[in-house]
Amino acid sequence: MLISDKAIHVSSTSGQSAWFEAGVAREVPPPLVDECIAMGAYPVGEKRTAQKPAAAKIEVDEVSDEDRTMEIVSAIEQLVEQGDIQAFSKTGDPKVRSLEKILGYDITSEQRDIAWAEISEA
């Protein structure tokens, strides 16, 4: 089981992929474990190791807009499941700050609006 401190999507050239929600442990296919660890996931129960120096970091392709939207959709679904009305504005939109706490990174209100529209259309 691996866990990540932030929402990440890991995919390999062999076609396997894994989505991590911040703080949620998940099983990962053995061939994908090393790639997940390289992206920042770590085994459940182990202390987080210090990050590699900047020169030794692995370069990773930027996450696509579609993948980023799916991460935000997942975070919105978590807010809805939690039922915390403080996480939503007076107009009913999820607050950007609340989503950022789940995701572990900053997003724009435009990104939130796109993901919220995805959920509203479903």
Phi and psi restraints in degrees (range 20) as a CNS / XPLOR table:
assign (resid 1 and name C) (resid 2 and name N)
       (resid 2 and name CA) (resid 2 and name C) 1.0 -117.9 20.0 2
assign (resid 2 and name N) (resid 2 and name CA)
       (resid 2 and name C) (resid 3 and name N) 1.0 158.6 20.0 2
assign (resid 2 and name C) (resid 3 and name N)
       (resid 3 and name CA) (resid 3 and name C) 1.0 -140.9 20.0 2
assign (resid 3 and name N) (resid 3 and name CA)
       (resid 3 and name C) (resid 4 and name N) 1.0 154.8 20.0 2
assign (resid 3 and name C) (resid 4 and name N)
       (resid 4 and name CA) (resid 4 and name C) 1.0 -132.5 20.0 2
assign (resid 4 and name N) (resid 4 and name CA)
       (resid 4 and name C) (resid 5 and name N) 1.0 148.2 20.0 2
assign (resid 4 and name C) (resid 5 and name N)
       (resid 5 and name CA) (resid 5 and name C) 1.0 -81.2 20.0 2
assign (resid 5 and name N) (resid 5 and name CA)
       (resid 5 and name C) (resid 6 and name N) 1.0 -9.7 20.0 2
assign (resid 5 and name C) (resid 6 and name N)
       (resid 6 and name CA) (resid 6 and name C) 1.0 -141.0 20.0 2
assign (resid 6 and name N) (resid 6 and name CA)
       (resid 6 and name C) (resid 7 and name N) 1.0 162.3 20.0 2
assign (resid 6 and name C) (resid 7 and name N)
       (resid 7 and name CA) (resid 7 and name C) 1.0 -71.4 20.0 2
assign (resid 7 and name N) (resid 7 and name CA)
       (resid 7 and name C) (resid 8 and name N) 1.0 125.7 20.0 2
assign (resid 7 and name C) (resid 8 and name N)
       (resid 8 and name CA) (resid 8 and name C) 1.0 -140.5 20.0 2
assign (resid 8 and name N) (resid 8 and name CA)
       (resid 8 and name C) (resid 9 and name N) 1.0 156.1 20.0 2
assign (resid 8 and name C) (resid 9 and name N)
       (resid 9 and name CA) (resid 9 and name C) 1.0 -122.9 20.0 2
assign (resid 9 and name N) (resid 9 and name CA)
       (resid 9 and name C) (resid 10 and name N) 1.0 126.4 20.0 2
assign (resid 9 and name C) (resid 10 and name N)
       (resid 10 and name CA) (resid 10 and name C) 1.0 -119.1 20.0 2
assign (resid 10 and name N) (resid 10 and name CA)
       (resid 10 and name C) (resid 11 and name N) 1.0 129.7 20.0 2
assign (resid 10 and name C) (resid 11 and name N)
       (resid 11 and name CA) (resid 11 and name C) 1.0 -136.0 20.0 2
assign (resid 11 and name N) (resid 11 and name CA)
       (resid 11 and name C) (resid 12 and name N) 1.0 149.7 20.0 2
assign (resid 11 and name C) (resid 12 and name N)
       (resid 12 and name CA) (resid 12 and name C) 1.0 -113.3 20.0 2
assign (resid 12 and name N) (resid 12 and name CA)
       (resid 12 and name C) (resid 13 and name N) 1.0 167.1 20.0 2
assign (resid 12 and name C) (resid 13 and name N)
       (resid 13 and name CA) (resid 13 and name C) 1.0 -70.9 20.0 2
assign (resid 13 and name N) (resid 13 and name CA)
       (resid 13 and name C) (resid 14 and name N) 1.0 -14.9 20.0 2
assign (resid 13 and name C) (resid 14 and name N)
       (resid 14 and name CA) (resid 14 and name C) 1.0 -83.4 20.0 2
assign (resid 14 and name N) (resid 14 and name CA)
       (resid 14 and name C) (resid 15 and name N) 1.0 -2.1 20.0 2
assign (resid 14 and name C) (resid 15 and name N)
       (resid 15 and name CA) (resid 15 and name C) 1.0 96.3 20.0 2
assign (resid 15 and name N) (resid 15 and name CA)
       (resid 15 and name C) (resid 16 and name N) 1.0 -1.3 20.0 2
assign (resid 15 and name C) (resid 16 and name N)
       (resid 16 and name CA) (resid 16 and name C) 1.0 -86.6 20.0 2
assign (resid 16 and name N) (resid 16 and name CA)
       (resid 16 and name C) (resid 17 and name N) 1.0 148.1 20.0 2
assign (resid 16 and name C) (resid 17 and name N)
       (resid 17 and name CA) (resid 17 and name C) 1.0 -148.4 20.0 2
assign (resid 17 and name N) (resid 17 and name CA)
       (resid 17 and name C) (resid 18 and name N) 1.0 162.6 20.0 2
assign (resid 17 and name C) (resid 18 and name N)
       (resid 18 and name CA) (resid 18 and name C) 1.0 -147.1 20.0 2
assign (resid 18 and name N) (resid 18 and name CA)
       (resid 18 and name C) (resid 19 and name N) 1.0 135.4 20.0 2
assign (resid 18 and name C) (resid 19 and name N)
       (resid 19 and name CA) (resid 19 and name C) 1.0 -102.7 20.0 2
assign (resid 19 and name N) (resid 19 and name CA)
       (resid 19 and name C) (resid 20 and name N) 1.0 133.8 20.0 2
assign (resid 19 and name C) (resid 20 and name N)
       (resid 20 and name CA) (resid 20 and name C) 1.0 -116.8 20.0 2
assign (resid 20 and name N) (resid 20 and name CA)
       (resid 20 and name C) (resid 21 and name N) 1.0 128.8 20.0 2
assign (resid 20 and name C) (resid 21 and name N)
       (resid 21 and name CA) (resid 21 and name C) 1.0 -94.0 20.0 2
assign (resid 21 and name N) (resid 21 and name CA)
       (resid 21 and name C) (resid 22 and name N) 1.0 146.0 20.0 2
assign (resid 21 and name C) (resid 22 and name N)
       (resid 22 and name CA) (resid 22 and name C) 1.0 -56.3 20.0 2
assign (resid 22 and name N) (resid 22 and name CA)
       (resid 22 and name C) (resid 23 and name N) 1.0 122.0 20.0 2
assign (resid 22 and name C) (resid 23 and name N)
       (resid 23 and name CA) (resid 23 and name C) 1.0 78.8 20.0 2
assign (resid 23 and name N) (resid 23 and name CA)
       (resid 23 and name C) (resid 24 and name N) 1.0 7.7 20.0 2
assign (resid 23 and name C) (resid 24 and name N)
       (resid 24 and name CA) (resid 24 and name C) 1.0 -110.9 20.0 2
assign (resid 24 and name N) (resid 24 and name CA)
       (resid 24 and name C) (resid 25 and name N) 1.0 119.8 20.0 2
assign (resid 24 and name C) (resid 25 and name N)
       (resid 25 and name CA) (resid 25 and name C) 1.0 -73.8 20.0 2
assign (resid 25 and name N) (resid 25 and name CA)
       (resid 25 and name C) (resid 26 and name N) 1.0 149.0 20.0 2
assign (resid 25 and name C) (resid 26 and name N)
       (resid 26 and name CA) (resid 26 and name C) 1.0 -152.7 20.0 2
assign (resid 26 and name N) (resid 26 and name CA)
       (resid 26 and name C) (resid 27 and name N) 1.0 153.0 20.0 2
assign (resid 26 and name C) (resid 27 and name N)
       (resid 27 and name CA) (resid 27 and name C) 1.0 -75.7 20.0 2
assign (resid 27 and name N) (resid 27 and name CA)
       (resid 27 and name C) (resid 28 and name N) 1.0 143.9 20.0 2
assign (resid 27 and name C) (resid 28 and name N)
       (resid 28 and name CA) (resid 28 and name C) 1.0 -130.9 20.0 2
assign (resid 28 and name N) (resid 28 and name CA)
       (resid 28 and name C) (resid 29 and name N) 1.0 137.0 20.0 2
assign (resid 28 and name C) (resid 29 and name N)
       (resid 29 and name CA) (resid 29 and name C) 1.0 -57.8 20.0 2
assign (resid 29 and name N) (resid 29 and name CA)
       (resid 29 and name C) (resid 30 and name N) 1.0 137.1 20.0 2
assign (resid 29 and name C) (resid 30 and name N)
       (resid 30 and name CA) (resid 30 and name C) 1.0 -48.6 20.0 2
assign (resid 30 and name N) (resid 30 and name CA)
       (resid 30 and name C) (resid 31 and name N) 1.0 -41.1 20.0 2
assign (resid 30 and name C) (resid 31 and name N)
       (resid 31 and name CA) (resid 31 and name C) 1.0 -66.1 20.0 2
assign (resid 31 and name N) (resid 31 and name CA)
       (resid 31 and name C) (resid 32 and name N) 1.0 -15.1 20.0 2
assign (resid 31 and name C) (resid 32 and name N)
       (resid 32 and name CA) (resid 32 and name C) 1.0 -99.6 20.0 2
assign (resid 32 and name N) (resid 32 and name CA)
       (resid 32 and name C) (resid 33 and name N) 1.0 -7.8 20.0 2
assign (resid 32 and name C) (resid 33 and name N)
       (resid 33 and name CA) (resid 33 and name C) 1.0 -57.7 20.0 2
assign (resid 33 and name N) (resid 33 and name CA)
       (resid 33 and name C) (resid 34 and name N) 1.0 -49.6 20.0 2
assign (resid 33 and name C) (resid 34 and name N)
       (resid 34 and name CA) (resid 34 and name C) 1.0 -61.3 20.0 2
assign (resid 34 and name N) (resid 34 and name CA)
       (resid 34 and name C) (resid 35 and name N) 1.0 -39.1 20.0 2
assign (resid 34 and name C) (resid 35 and name N)
       (resid 35 and name CA) (resid 35 and name C) 1.0 -67.5 20.0 2
assign (resid 35 and name N) (resid 35 and name CA)
       (resid 35 and name C) (resid 36 and name N) 1.0 -38.3 20.0 2
assign (resid 35 and name C) (resid 36 and name N)
       (resid 36 and name CA) (resid 36 and name C) 1.0 -64.4 20.0 2
assign (resid 36 and name N) (resid 36 and name CA)
       (resid 36 and name C) (resid 37 and name N) 1.0 -42.9 20.0 2
assign (resid 36 and name C) (resid 37 and name N)
       (resid 37 and name CA) (resid 37 and name C) 1.0 -63.9 20.0 2
assign (resid 37 and name N) (resid 37 and name CA)
       (resid 37 and name C) (resid 38 and name N) 1.0 -38.9 20.0 2
assign (resid 37 and name C) (resid 38 and name N)
       (resid 38 and name CA) (resid 38 and name C) 1.0 -63.9 20.0 2
assign (resid 38 and name N) (resid 38 and name CA)
       (resid 38 and name C) (resid 39 and name N) 1.0 -27.0 20.0 2
assign (resid 38 and name C) (resid 39 and name N)
       (resid 39 and name CA) (resid 39 and name C) 1.0 -87.3 20.0 2
assign (resid 39 and name N) (resid 39 and name CA)
       (resid 39 and name C) (resid 40 and name N) 1.0 -5.6 20.0 2
assign (resid 39 and name C) (resid 40 and name N)
       (resid 40 and name CA) (resid 40 and name C) 1.0 119.5 20.0 2
assign (resid 40 and name N) (resid 40 and name CA)
       (resid 40 and name C) (resid 41 and name N) 1.0 -4.8 20.0 2
assign (resid 40 and name C) (resid 41 and name N)
       (resid 41 and name CA) (resid 41 and name C) 1.0 -75.3 20.0 2
assign (resid 41 and name N) (resid 41 and name CA)
       (resid 41 and name C) (resid 42 and name N) 1.0 161.1 20.0 2
assign (resid 41 and name C) (resid 42 and name N)
       (resid 42 and name CA) (resid 42 and name C) 1.0 -151.2 20.0 2
assign (resid 42 and name N) (resid 42 and name CA)
       (resid 42 and name C) (resid 43 and name N) 1.0 157.3 20.0 2
assign (resid 42 and name C) (resid 43 and name N)
       (resid 43 and name CA) (resid 43 and name C) 1.0 -61.8 20.0 2
assign (resid 43 and name N) (resid 43 and name CA)
       (resid 43 and name C) (resid 44 and name N) 1.0 139.0 20.0 2
assign (resid 43 and name C) (resid 44 and name N)
       (resid 44 and name CA) (resid 44 and name C) 1.0 -60.2 20.0 2
assign (resid 44 and name N) (resid 44 and name CA)
       (resid 44 and name C) (resid 45 and name N) 1.0 135.2 20.0 2
assign (resid 44 and name C) (resid 45 and name N)
       (resid 45 and name CA) (resid 45 and name C) 1.0 91.7 20.0 2
assign (resid 45 and name N) (resid 45 and name CA)
       (resid 45 and name C) (resid 46 and name N) 1.0 -13.7 20.0 2
assign (resid 45 and name C) (resid 46 and name N)
       (resid 46 and name CA) (resid 46 and name C) 1.0 -94.0 20.0 2
assign (resid 46 and name N) (resid 46 and name CA)
       (resid 46 and name C) (resid 47 and name N) 1.0 148.2 20.0 2
assign (resid 46 and name C) (resid 47 and name N)
       (resid 47 and name CA) (resid 47 and name C) 1.0 -68.7 20.0 2
assign (resid 47 and name N) (resid 47 and name CA)
       (resid 47 and name C) (resid 48 and name N) 1.0 145.0 20.0 2
assign (resid 47 and name C) (resid 48 and name N)
       (resid 48 and name CA) (resid 48 and name C) 1.0 -66.0 20.0 2
assign (resid 48 and name N) (resid 48 and name CA)
       (resid 48 and name C) (resid 49 and name N) 1.0 127.4 20.0 2
assign (resid 48 and name C) (resid 49 and name N)
       (resid 49 and name CA) (resid 49 and name C) 1.0 -79.9 20.0 2
assign (resid 49 and name N) (resid 49 and name CA)
       (resid 49 and name C) (resid 50 and name N) 1.0 152.8 20.0 2
assign (resid 49 and name C) (resid 50 and name N)
       (resid 50 and name CA) (resid 50 and name C) 1.0 -62.0 20.0 2
assign (resid 50 and name N) (resid 50 and name CA)
       (resid 50 and name C) (resid 51 and name N) 1.0 145.4 20.0 2
assign (resid 50 and name C) (resid 51 and name N)
       (resid 51 and name CA) (resid 51 and name C) 1.0 -67.8 20.0 2
assign (resid 51 and name N) (resid 51 and name CA)
       (resid 51 and name C) (resid 52 and name N) 1.0 152.6 20.0 2
assign (resid 51 and name C) (resid 52 and name N)
       (resid 52 and name CA) (resid 52 and name C) 1.0 -67.2 20.0 2
assign (resid 52 and name N) (resid 52 and name CA)
       (resid 52 and name C) (resid 53 and name N) 1.0 152.6 20.0 2
assign (resid 52 and name C) (resid 53 and name N)
       (resid 53 and name CA) (resid 53 and name C) 1.0 -58.0 20.0 2
assign (resid 53 and name N) (resid 53 and name CA)
       (resid 53 and name C) (resid 54 and name N) 1.0 153.7 20.0 2
assign (resid 53 and name C) (resid 54 and name N)
       (resid 54 and name CA) (resid 54 and name C) 1.0 -52.7 20.0 2
assign (resid 54 and name N) (resid 54 and name CA)
       (resid 54 and name C) (resid 55 and name N) 1.0 -38.9 20.0 2
assign (resid 54 and name C) (resid 55 and name N)
       (resid 55 and name CA) (resid 55 and name C) 1.0 -66.2 20.0 2
assign (resid 55 and name N) (resid 55 and name CA)
       (resid 55 and name C) (resid 56 and name N) 1.0 -25.3 20.0 2
assign (resid 55 and name C) (resid 56 and name N)
       (resid 56 and name CA) (resid 56 and name C) 1.0 -97.7 20.0 2
assign (resid 56 and name N) (resid 56 and name CA)
       (resid 56 and name C) (resid 57 and name N) 1.0 -2.5 20.0 2
assign (resid 56 and name C) (resid 57 and name N)
       (resid 57 and name CA) (resid 57 and name C) 1.0 -65.7 20.0 2
assign (resid 57 and name N) (resid 57 and name CA)
       (resid 57 and name C) (resid 58 and name N) 1.0 146.6 20.0 2
assign (resid 57 and name C) (resid 58 and name N)
       (resid 58 and name CA) (resid 58 and name C) 1.0 -83.5 20.0 2
assign (resid 58 and name N) (resid 58 and name CA)
       (resid 58 and name C) (resid 59 and name N) 1.0 132.0 20.0 2
assign (resid 58 and name C) (resid 59 and name N)
       (resid 59 and name CA) (resid 59 and name C) 1.0 -75.1 20.0 2
assign (resid 59 and name N) (resid 59 and name CA)
       (resid 59 and name C) (resid 60 and name N) 1.0 133.5 20.0 2
assign (resid 59 and name C) (resid 60 and name N)
       (resid 60 and name CA) (resid 60 and name C) 1.0 -126.6 20.0 2
assign (resid 60 and name N) (resid 60 and name CA)
       (resid 60 and name C) (resid 61 and name N) 1.0 140.3 20.0 2
assign (resid 60 and name C) (resid 61 and name N)
       (resid 61 and name CA) (resid 61 and name C) 1.0 -61.8 20.0 2
assign (resid 61 and name N) (resid 61 and name CA)
       (resid 61 and name C) (resid 62 and name N) 1.0 146.2 20.0 2
assign (resid 61 and name C) (resid 62 and name N)
       (resid 62 and name CA) (resid 62 and name C) 1.0 -63.2 20.0 2
assign (resid 62 and name N) (resid 62 and name CA)
       (resid 62 and name C) (resid 63 and name N) 1.0 145.1 20.0 2
assign (resid 62 and name C) (resid 63 and name N)
       (resid 63 and name CA) (resid 63 and name C) 1.0 -70.6 20.0 2
assign (resid 63 and name N) (resid 63 and name CA)
       (resid 63 and name C) (resid 64 and name N) 1.0 136.4 20.0 2
assign (resid 63 and name C) (resid 64 and name N)
       (resid 64 and name CA) (resid 64 and name C) 1.0 -67.9 20.0 2
assign (resid 64 and name N) (resid 64 and name CA)
       (resid 64 and name C) (resid 65 and name N) 1.0 159.2 20.0 2
assign (resid 64 and name C) (resid 65 and name N)
       (resid 65 and name CA) (resid 65 and name C) 1.0 -60.4 20.0 2
assign (resid 65 and name N) (resid 65 and name CA)
       (resid 65 and name C) (resid 66 and name N) 1.0 -37.6 20.0 2
assign (resid 65 and name C) (resid 66 and name N)
       (resid 66 and name CA) (resid 66 and name C) 1.0 -65.5 20.0 2
assign (resid 66 and name N) (resid 66 and name CA)
       (resid 66 and name C) (resid 67 and name N) 1.0 -42.6 20.0 2
assign (resid 66 and name C) (resid 67 and name N)
       (resid 67 and name CA) (resid 67 and name C) 1.0 -66.2 20.0 2
assign (resid 67 and name N) (resid 67 and name CA)
       (resid 67 and name C) (resid 68 and name N) 1.0 -40.8 20.0 2
assign (resid 67 and name C) (resid 68 and name N)
       (resid 68 and name CA) (resid 68 and name C) 1.0 -62.7 20.0 2
assign (resid 68 and name N) (resid 68 and name CA)
       (resid 68 and name C) (resid 69 and name N) 1.0 -42.6 20.0 2
assign (resid 68 and name C) (resid 69 and name N)
       (resid 69 and name CA) (resid 69 and name C) 1.0 -61.3 20.0 2
assign (resid 69 and name N) (resid 69 and name CA)
       (resid 69 and name C) (resid 70 and name N) 1.0 -41.3 20.0 2
assign (resid 69 and name C) (resid 70 and name N)
       (resid 70 and name CA) (resid 70 and name C) 1.0 -65.4 20.0 2
assign (resid 70 and name N) (resid 70 and name CA)
       (resid 70 and name C) (resid 71 and name N) 1.0 -35.6 20.0 2
assign (resid 70 and name C) (resid 71 and name N)
       (resid 71 and name CA) (resid 71 and name C) 1.0 -63.9 20.0 2
assign (resid 71 and name N) (resid 71 and name CA)
       (resid 71 and name C) (resid 72 and name N) 1.0 -42.4 20.0 2
assign (resid 71 and name C) (resid 72 and name N)
       (resid 72 and name CA) (resid 72 and name C) 1.0 -69.1 20.0 2
assign (resid 72 and name N) (resid 72 and name CA)
       (resid 72 and name C) (resid 73 and name N) 1.0 -39.5 20.0 2
assign (resid 72 and name C) (resid 73 and name N)
       (resid 73 and name CA) (resid 73 and name C) 1.0 -57.6 20.0 2
assign (resid 73 and name N) (resid 73 and name CA)
       (resid 73 and name C) (resid 74 and name N) 1.0 -44.8 20.0 2
assign (resid 73 and name C) (resid 74 and name N)
       (resid 74 and name CA) (resid 74 and name C) 1.0 -60.6 20.0 2
assign (resid 74 and name N) (resid 74 and name CA)
       (resid 74 and name C) (resid 75 and name N) 1.0 -41.1 20.0 2
assign (resid 74 and name C) (resid 75 and name N)
       (resid 75 and name CA) (resid 75 and name C) 1.0 -66.1 20.0 2
assign (resid 75 and name N) (resid 75 and name CA)
       (resid 75 and name C) (resid 76 and name N) 1.0 -39.7 20.0 2
assign (resid 75 and name C) (resid 76 and name N)
       (resid 76 and name CA) (resid 76 and name C) 1.0 -62.1 20.0 2
assign (resid 76 and name N) (resid 76 and name CA)
       (resid 76 and name C) (resid 77 and name N) 1.0 -43.4 20.0 2
assign (resid 76 and name C) (resid 77 and name N)
       (resid 77 and name CA) (resid 77 and name C) 1.0 -60.4 20.0 2
assign (resid 77 and name N) (resid 77 and name CA)
       (resid 77 and name C) (resid 78 and name N) 1.0 -37.2 20.0 2
assign (resid 77 and name C) (resid 78 and name N)
       (resid 78 and name CA) (resid 78 and name C) 1.0 -63.8 20.0 2
assign (resid 78 and name N) (resid 78 and name CA)
       (resid 78 and name C) (resid 79 and name N) 1.0 -42.2 20.0 2
assign (resid 78 and name C) (resid 79 and name N)
       (resid 79 and name CA) (resid 79 and name C) 1.0 -62.0 20.0 2
assign (resid 79 and name N) (resid 79 and name CA)
       (resid 79 and name C) (resid 80 and name N) 1.0 -41.9 20.0 2
assign (resid 79 and name C) (resid 80 and name N)
       (resid 80 and name CA) (resid 80 and name C) 1.0 -63.5 20.0 2
assign (resid 80 and name N) (resid 80 and name CA)
       (resid 80 and name C) (resid 81 and name N) 1.0 -44.5 20.0 2
assign (resid 80 and name C) (resid 81 and name N)
       (resid 81 and name CA) (resid 81 and name C) 1.0 -62.3 20.0 2
assign (resid 81 and name N) (resid 81 and name CA)
       (resid 81 and name C) (resid 82 and name N) 1.0 -37.4 20.0 2
assign (resid 81 and name C) (resid 82 and name N)
       (resid 82 and name CA) (resid 82 and name C) 1.0 -69.3 20.0 2
assign (resid 82 and name N) (resid 82 and name CA)
       (resid 82 and name C) (resid 83 and name N) 1.0 -27.0 20.0 2
assign (resid 82 and name C) (resid 83 and name N)
       (resid 83 and name CA) (resid 83 and name C) 1.0 68.5 20.0 2
assign (resid 83 and name N) (resid 83 and name CA)
       (resid 83 and name C) (resid 84 and name N) 1.0 22.1 20.0 2
assign (resid 83 and name C) (resid 84 and name N)
       (resid 84 and name CA) (resid 84 and name C) 1.0 -83.7 20.0 2
assign (resid 84 and name N) (resid 84 and name CA)
       (resid 84 and name C) (resid 85 and name N) 1.0 104.8 20.0 2
assign (resid 84 and name C) (resid 85 and name N)
       (resid 85 and name CA) (resid 85 and name C) 1.0 -65.9 20.0 2
assign (resid 85 and name N) (resid 85 and name CA)
       (resid 85 and name C) (resid 86 and name N) 1.0 -20.8 20.0 2
assign (resid 85 and name C) (resid 86 and name N)
       (resid 86 and name CA) (resid 86 and name C) 1.0 -68.8 20.0 2
assign (resid 86 and name N) (resid 86 and name CA)
       (resid 86 and name C) (resid 87 and name N) 1.0 -17.2 20.0 2
assign (resid 86 and name C) (resid 87 and name N)
       (resid 87 and name CA) (resid 87 and name C) 1.0 -82.8 20.0 2
assign (resid 87 and name N) (resid 87 and name CA)
       (resid 87 and name C) (resid 88 and name N) 1.0 -2.4 20.0 2
assign (resid 87 and name C) (resid 88 and name N)
       (resid 88 and name CA) (resid 88 and name C) 1.0 -122.3 20.0 2
assign (resid 88 and name N) (resid 88 and name CA)
       (resid 88 and name C) (resid 89 and name N) 1.0 149.0 20.0 2
assign (resid 88 and name C) (resid 89 and name N)
       (resid 89 and name CA) (resid 89 and name C) 1.0 -76.6 20.0 2
assign (resid 89 and name N) (resid 89 and name CA)
       (resid 89 and name C) (resid 90 and name N) 1.0 174.7 20.0 2
assign (resid 89 and name C) (resid 90 and name N)
       (resid 90 and name CA) (resid 90 and name C) 1.0 -62.9 20.0 2
assign (resid 90 and name N) (resid 90 and name CA)
       (resid 90 and name C) (resid 91 and name N) 1.0 -26.8 20.0 2
assign (resid 90 and name C) (resid 91 and name N)
       (resid 91 and name CA) (resid 91 and name C) 1.0 -85.2 20.0 2
assign (resid 91 and name N) (resid 91 and name CA)
       (resid 91 and name C) (resid 92 and name N) 1.0 -3.7 20.0 2
assign (resid 91 and name C) (resid 92 and name N)
       (resid 92 and name CA) (resid 92 and name C) 1.0 96.6 20.0 2
assign (resid 92 and name N) (resid 92 and name CA)
       (resid 92 and name C) (resid 93 and name N) 1.0 -2.6 20.0 2
assign (resid 92 and name C) (resid 93 and name N)
       (resid 93 and name CA) (resid 93 and name C) 1.0 -78.0 20.0 2
assign (resid 93 and name N) (resid 93 and name CA)
       (resid 93 and name C) (resid 94 and name N) 1.0 144.8 20.0 2
assign (resid 93 and name C) (resid 94 and name N)
       (resid 94 and name CA) (resid 94 and name C) 1.0 -66.7 20.0 2
assign (resid 94 and name N) (resid 94 and name CA)
       (resid 94 and name C) (resid 95 and name N) 1.0 138.9 20.0 2
assign (resid 94 and name C) (resid 95 and name N)
       (resid 95 and name CA) (resid 95 and name C) 1.0 -73.8 20.0 2
assign (resid 95 and name N) (resid 95 and name CA)
       (resid 95 and name C) (resid 96 and name N) 1.0 138.0 20.0 2
assign (resid 95 and name C) (resid 96 and name N)
       (resid 96 and name CA) (resid 96 and name C) 1.0 -57.1 20.0 2
assign (resid 96 and name N) (resid 96 and name CA)
       (resid 96 and name C) (resid 97 and name N) 1.0 -44.8 20.0 2
assign (resid 96 and name C) (resid 97 and name N)
       (resid 97 and name CA) (resid 97 and name C) 1.0 -60.3 20.0 2
assign (resid 97 and name N) (resid 97 and name CA)
       (resid 97 and name C) (resid 98 and name N) 1.0 -40.4 20.0 2
assign (resid 97 and name C) (resid 98 and name N)
       (resid 98 and name CA) (resid 98 and name C) 1.0 -63.9 20.0 2
assign (resid 98 and name N) (resid 98 and name CA)
       (resid 98 and name C) (resid 99 and name N) 1.0 -40.4 20.0 2
assign (resid 98 and name C) (resid 99 and name N)
       (resid 99 and name CA) (resid 99 and name C) 1.0 -67.0 20.0 2
assign (resid 99 and name N) (resid 99 and name CA)
       (resid 99 and name C) (resid 100 and name N) 1.0 -40.3 20.0 2
assign (resid 99 and name C) (resid 100 and name N)
       (resid 100 and name CA) (resid 100 and name C) 1.0 -62.7 20.0 2
assign (resid 100 and name N) (resid 100 and name CA)
       (resid 100 and name C) (resid 101 and name N) 1.0 -34.0 20.0 2
assign (resid 100 and name C) (resid 101 and name N)
       (resid 101 and name CA) (resid 101 and name C) 1.0 -63.4 20.0 2
assign (resid 101 and name N) (resid 101 and name CA)
       (resid 101 and name C) (resid 102 and name N) 1.0 -38.6 20.0 2
assign (resid 101 and name C) (resid 102 and name N)
       (resid 102 and name CA) (resid 102 and name C) 1.0 -73.8 20.0 2
assign (resid 102 and name N) (resid 102 and name CA)
       (resid 102 and name C) (resid 103 and name N) 1.0 -44.6 20.0 2
assign (resid 102 and name C) (resid 103 and name N)
       (resid 103 and name CA) (resid 103 and name C) 1.0 -72.1 20.0 2
assign (resid 103 and name N) (resid 103 and name CA)
       (resid 103 and name C) (resid 104 and name N) 1.0 -34.1 20.0 2
assign (resid 103 and name C) (resid 104 and name N)
       (resid 104 and name CA) (resid 104 and name C) 1.0 84.9 20.0 2
assign (resid 104 and name N) (resid 104 and name CA)
       (resid 104 and name C) (resid 105 and name N) 1.0 11.9 20.0 2
assign (resid 104 and name C) (resid 105 and name N)
       (resid 105 and name CA) (resid 105 and name C) 1.0 -152.4 20.0 2
assign (resid 105 and name N) (resid 105 and name CA)
       (resid 105 and name C) (resid 106 and name N) 1.0 164.3 20.0 2
assign (resid 105 and name C) (resid 106 and name N)
       (resid 106 and name CA) (resid 106 and name C) 1.0 -79.4 20.0 2
assign (resid 106 and name N) (resid 106 and name CA)
       (resid 106 and name C) (resid 107 and name N) 1.0 145.2 20.0 2
assign (resid 106 and name C) (resid 107 and name N)
       (resid 107 and name CA) (resid 107 and name C) 1.0 -133.0 20.0 2
assign (resid 107 and name N) (resid 107 and name CA)
       (resid 107 and name C) (resid 108 and name N) 1.0 165.2 20.0 2
assign (resid 107 and name C) (resid 108 and name N)
       (resid 108 and name CA) (resid 108 and name C) 1.0 -97.2 20.0 2
assign (resid 108 and name N) (resid 108 and name CA)
       (resid 108 and name C) (resid 109 and name N) 1.0 162.9 20.0 2
assign (resid 108 and name C) (resid 109 and name N)
       (resid 109 and name CA) (resid 109 and name C) 1.0 -65.9 20.0 2
assign (resid 109 and name N) (resid 109 and name CA)
       (resid 109 and name C) (resid 110 and name N) 1.0 -28.8 20.0 2
assign (resid 109 and name C) (resid 110 and name N)
       (resid 110 and name CA) (resid 110 and name C) 1.0 -64.5 20.0 2
assign (resid 110 and name N) (resid 110 and name CA)
       (resid 110 and name C) (resid 111 and name N) 1.0 -43.8 20.0 2
assign (resid 110 and name C) (resid 111 and name N)
       (resid 111 and name CA) (resid 111 and name C) 1.0 -62.4 20.0 2
assign (resid 111 and name N) (resid 111 and name CA)
       (resid 111 and name C) (resid 112 and name N) 1.0 -41.5 20.0 2
assign (resid 111 and name C) (resid 112 and name N)
       (resid 112 and name CA) (resid 112 and name C) 1.0 -59.9 20.0 2
assign (resid 112 and name N) (resid 112 and name CA)
       (resid 112 and name C) (resid 113 and name N) 1.0 -44.7 20.0 2
assign (resid 112 and name C) (resid 113 and name N)
       (resid 113 and name CA) (resid 113 and name C) 1.0 -62.9 20.0 2
assign (resid 113 and name N) (resid 113 and name CA)
       (resid 113 and name C) (resid 114 and name N) 1.0 -39.3 20.0 2
assign (resid 113 and name C) (resid 114 and name N)
       (resid 114 and name CA) (resid 114 and name C) 1.0 -64.2 20.0 2
assign (resid 114 and name N) (resid 114 and name CA)
       (resid 114 and name C) (resid 115 and name N) 1.0 -45.7 20.0 2
assign (resid 114 and name C) (resid 115 and name N)
       (resid 115 and name CA) (resid 115 and name C) 1.0 -66.7 20.0 2
assign (resid 115 and name N) (resid 115 and name CA)
       (resid 115 and name C) (resid 116 and name N) 1.0 -40.1 20.0 2
assign (resid 115 and name C) (resid 116 and name N)
       (resid 116 and name CA) (resid 116 and name C) 1.0 -63.6 20.0 2
assign (resid 116 and name N) (resid 116 and name CA)
       (resid 116 and name C) (resid 117 and name N) 1.0 -38.1 20.0 2
assign (resid 116 and name C) (resid 117 and name N)
       (resid 117 and name CA) (resid 117 and name C) 1.0 -64.8 20.0 2
assign (resid 117 and name N) (resid 117 and name CA)
       (resid 117 and name C) (resid 118 and name N) 1.0 -37.2 20.0 2
assign (resid 117 and name C) (resid 118 and name N)
       (resid 118 and name CA) (resid 118 and name C) 1.0 -58.2 20.0 2
assign (resid 118 and name N) (resid 118 and name CA)
       (resid 118 and name C) (resid 119 and name N) 1.0 -44.7 20.0 2
assign (resid 118 and name C) (resid 119 and name N)
       (resid 119 and name CA) (resid 119 and name C) 1.0 -70.1 20.0 2
assign (resid 119 and name N) (resid 119 and name CA)
       (resid 119 and name C) (resid 120 and name N) 1.0 -40.2 20.0 2
assign (resid 119 and name C) (resid 120 and name N)
       (resid 120 and name CA) (resid 120 and name C) 1.0 -65.8 20.0 2
assign (resid 120 and name N) (resid 120 and name CA)
       (resid 120 and name C) (resid 121 and name N) 1.0 -31.2 20.0 2
assign (resid 120 and name C) (resid 121 and name N)
       (resid 121 and name CA) (resid 121 and name C) 1.0 -76.9 20.0 2
assign (resid 121 and name N) (resid 121 and name CA)
       (resid 121 and name C) (resid 122 and name N) 1.0 -22.7 20.0 2
